[in-house]
Amino acid sequence: MTTKRVGTKDGSTERLRAYGREARDEGRAFLDAARGVVTEADQLARERLDATPLATLAVAFGFGVFLGGGLPFGAVLFAGRAATGVLVRQFVAGALAEATTAPR
C-alpha cells in the first residue's frame, strides 16, 4: 500500500506553509503593538494619577459604572447621602470660619 502525498505537484503545500508563516509573523507583530499600547496607557494613567488623583479616580469610577451597567439604587442613595454630608460640613465650616474672622 502506497501513501499519496497531497498537494506536492502544484506547490499548494508550500503556499499553505508560507501563509502560515506570514500569519504567525503578523500575529507576533500585532501582539508586540498591543503590548506597546498597554504599556503607554499604563504610563499615562500613572502620570495622571500622580498629577490629579481625584479626577483620575472619578474618571475610572465613571468608566466602571458605564461598563458595569450602572449602580444599584441603594448605592446611589448611599453615595448621595455621603456627598451631601461632605458638602454640608464644608459649607458650615466655611460659614463659621467667615463669621469668626469678620471684623466687629
N, C-alpha and C positions, 0 to 999 in steps of 0.2 A: 504494500500500500504506500503510495507516494503522497506527500503533502504538497499542495499547491500554494505558492506564495501569492498573496493577493496584492495587486497594485504595484508590482515592481517593474513591469514593462513600460508603463507610461509615466513613471515617476510620481504617481499620486502619493505614495508613502512618504517620499521626501518632501513633497509640498505640505503634507499634513504635519510633518515634524517641524518644518520651517514655520508654519502658522503657530504651532505650539510654542516654539522658542520665542517668536515675536510676542505672543500673548503673555508669556512669562515675563519677558523684559518690560513690556508695557505695564504689567501688573506691579512689578517692582518699582518702576518709575512713579506710578500712581501712589503707591504706599509711601515712598520717600516724600512726595509732595504733600500728602496728607499729614505725615509726621511733622513736616515743616510748618504747616498751617496750625496744627495743635500747639506746637512749641511757641509760635508767635502769639497766638491767642492767650496762652498761659502767661507769657511775659507781659503782655498788655494788661491783662486782668490784675496781675500782681502790682504793676506800676500804678494803675488806677486805684487799687485798694489802698496802697500806701499814701497816695495823694488825697483821695476823698473817700474814706472808708464808709461813711454812712450812705452816701449816694450810690456807691458800688453795691452795698448790701441791699439797698432799696431796689435797684435795677435787677439784681439777682433774685430777690423775692418776687418781683413782678413777673419775671420770666418763669419762675417756678409755679406761680399761681396760674399763669396763662397755659403752661404746658400740662399742669395738673388738672385743668378743667374747673378752676375756681376754688373758693373756700367754702367750707360748711357754714351754715348760718350762725351757729354758736361761736365759731372762731371769729366771724365778722363782728358780732356783738362784743366779744371779749376785747378785740383789738380796738374797737370804737370806744369802749369804756376806758381802756388804758390810755389811749391818746387824749381823750377828754380830760382825764385826771392830770396828765402831764401838762396840758395847756392851761388848765385852771390853776395849777400850782405855779406855773411860770407867770401867769397874769397877776396872781395875788402877790407873789414875791416882788414883781416889778412895781406894783402899786404901793406896797409897803415901803420899798426902797425909795420910791419917789416921794412918799409922804414924809419919811423921816429925814430926807435931805433937803426938803423945801424950806426956804427961809421963812421965819415967822415975823 
